Structure formats: structure tokens, C-alpha cells
């Protein structure tokens, strides 16, 4: 009887596995920052990731100080845990591993250089970037695009603009933050300005100066 019960449980388990839906394969673009454990500057990063049969392919683009883009050399997704490796020119290797979902990719990374044996490590938290909209929508969400709507939108856009500025080089960072400030001021002036009411007291009536002379 025990064998029969175990046999039935096994059949039910196999049936459940057969009926359960397969996990959707990733086909996303993630964007965010690499946060070093040391006092080094944050590194902007964008990952275009595509999964096929558990294998990950795509392209990684990194901002200052690397300013480079490279394809994923090796990548794998095991039950929501992704690992990938790529080589940036001339000889810098980036390894990333962590939890990868449709909306977010977060975990730890290591950057090593074969040229001078330097190594940097830290954490990352990348959010999904919507790239399926129109070019107008993309420009509207650009860190440097002037927002439309209200002064609150101006503040949010200015924050995004400042976060997108490269760090590490004082002159470049100063020029970028100065550009963000000018755009914020222009945006704020646009939405803060209200049409001034017309002063009717200063406008002469249409027949002014044309009244008949008083009779003598």
C-alpha cells in the first residue's frame, strides 16, 4: 500500500510539473549604476540582455571612466540567478552575478585589469528601461530633455540630469552640472511664468478724445 501511495504521489508531481508554465526568458534592457565598495566614483551602466535556453547574450555599455561598450562573452541564467562576463578594451574584465527579474537586475560585480592587476568590486541595482516606446517618448525620458507638465517635473528631470553626469573629472562634472542647472532654470521659468492680467485702467476707451465739445 505504501508503494502504491508513493507511486500516486510521483504521478501527481510529474503532472504538476508538466502543467506548470515555463519561465519567461529575459529580453530586457537594464540601466543603473555600479556602486564600488571603495570611494571610487559611481559608474553608469546599461545592459541589453537576451536569454535563449538559459544562455545570456547582449551588449554592455559603461560610462566614465570606461566609456566603452562590449558584447557579453559568457552568460547564464539559472532559476533567476544570472552570471555574465565581458571584456572591455583594452584588457578590463567585468563579472556580474545576482538576481535577474524582468523588472530588475541586482547583485555584485568585479572589475579586474590584466594590465596593472587592479581590481574593483561592489554592488549594482539596475532597473528595467522601457525602450519599446516611440522616439519622442525616449527623448522625453532622457536626463537632458526638458520636461513638460509642471515645476515638479523640472525638479525630477534636474535630479536625473545630475545623476547622469560623469564623476571623477572635475571639469567634465562641472560642465555637466552647469548645463543641468541652466536647463532647470529655463524649465522652471517656463512653468512658473503666468500671463499677467491686462490692466484696463491704462487703456483709453475707444472713443476717448472724440467726445463732443460742451455747449456754450
Secondary structure, DSSP 8 states (H G I E B T S, - for coil): -HHHHHHHHHHHHHHHHHHS------EEEEEEEEEESSS---EEEEEEEEEETTEEEEEEEE-TTT-EEEEEEEEEEETTEEEEEEEETTTEEEEEEEEE-SSEEEEEEEEEETTT--EEEEEEEEEE---SS-HHHHHHTSTTS---S-HHHHHHHHHHHHHHS--S-HHHHHHHHHHHHHHHHHHHHHHH-------GGGS--TTTT-S-----
